[in-house]
Amino acid sequence: MIRRFIFVILTLFSFACAQKENPVGEKIDYLKLHYDAIVADTHNDVLLRAMDGEDISLETKRGHSDLVRLKKGGVDIQVFAVWVDPVAFEKNPFKRANQMIDTLYSIASRNPDKIAVVRNSSELEKALSEGKICAVIGVEGGHAIENSIENLERLYKRGVRYLGLTWNNSVDWASSAFDETTNPEKLKVKGLSEFGKKVVEKMNELGMLVDVSHLGEQAFWDVIKVTKKPVIASHSSVYNLCPHYRNLKDEQIKAIAQTGGVIFVNFYAEYIDSAFNTKRKQLEEKYKTQFDSIRILYEHNPQEYRRARRQLMMRIADELRPPLDVLIDHIDYIAKLVGVEHVGLGSDFDGISVTPLEMDDVTFLPNITKKLLERGYSIEDVKKILGGNFVRVFKQVCG
């Protein structure tokens, strides 16, 4: 009887502690938690819209984000991706990257009350204390350095704090996931070349995060062997839930965690929903006439064809969109596999066409906080996922 009494008391005590540490559901104001937390998103392509002349300091109805909507979504830290089209700017990607960086600095100078470019912990903390959006610069694709360590150093001096070693296109010194999967026979190098290893070493030395999103598996494992600092995947999801070459397998997720790094989950429906391609084929058949017209119209202009095709996809996107819980599944999977300290948000907003339901644009980010609470995550763990993990790894690597 006494044993049973003690067991009941201990059970009630444990339950009470759990409720205190991890209050669930209606007892937590998820909006208050979201806006009190530091929210970081490690990949947004909105600079591409700014390069087309759009004023992203104003609230717009285009795309997924602008400075006003970032604030409404509770975003405190935004990594602005510098993505250089490797076809359109094949001859001068470094120049184009600098033009995009110029554009971000220009936006910040015109909106000093809203946004500040940050390069280290002290600048980050200052901007956070002033209630500004902390703009971090991340370059997507090693082709931007034009095979030059000096150009890498120049980008660092300009404020670049992560470099994705490849985009879909491989470079002379690193192979991409796309090419390792679909064009292995065309690769100049599979993995990292000796120069590629020097790039990683120099990034470690400078204090620049190595981003392994888009890297091929061989290149990924070469990075893991070389790096002495935590690495990140700025916008990647879980291969075991959605077997796409852009996603990370369990051993890769574990390896990133072992470096002290973080996987920031991509929101793109194709990377999180294993049924996406089947649904897309069904829609392409349903809208075959429209797709054929676009292909014929832009037969000799691949760039305009991709843009027009994406616009059509966006118009029919609701038929493709997975539930928000599918995205949360990827966050949950990583947290359970390697710990909540190694997962965060890497939306890929303004670089993707199809987002989950309840995630129309950046203003819908509080829905992630709500879902995480419903899954039983504690307040402290939610804060880590929303932005705490990025702050930790940024401070550790970038100083």
Order of alpha helices (4+ residues) and beta strands (2+ residues): alpha-alpha-beta-alpha-alpha-beta-alpha-beta-alpha-beta-alpha-beta-alpha-alpha-beta-alpha-beta-alpha-beta-alpha-alpha-alpha-alpha-alpha-beta-alpha-alpha-alpha
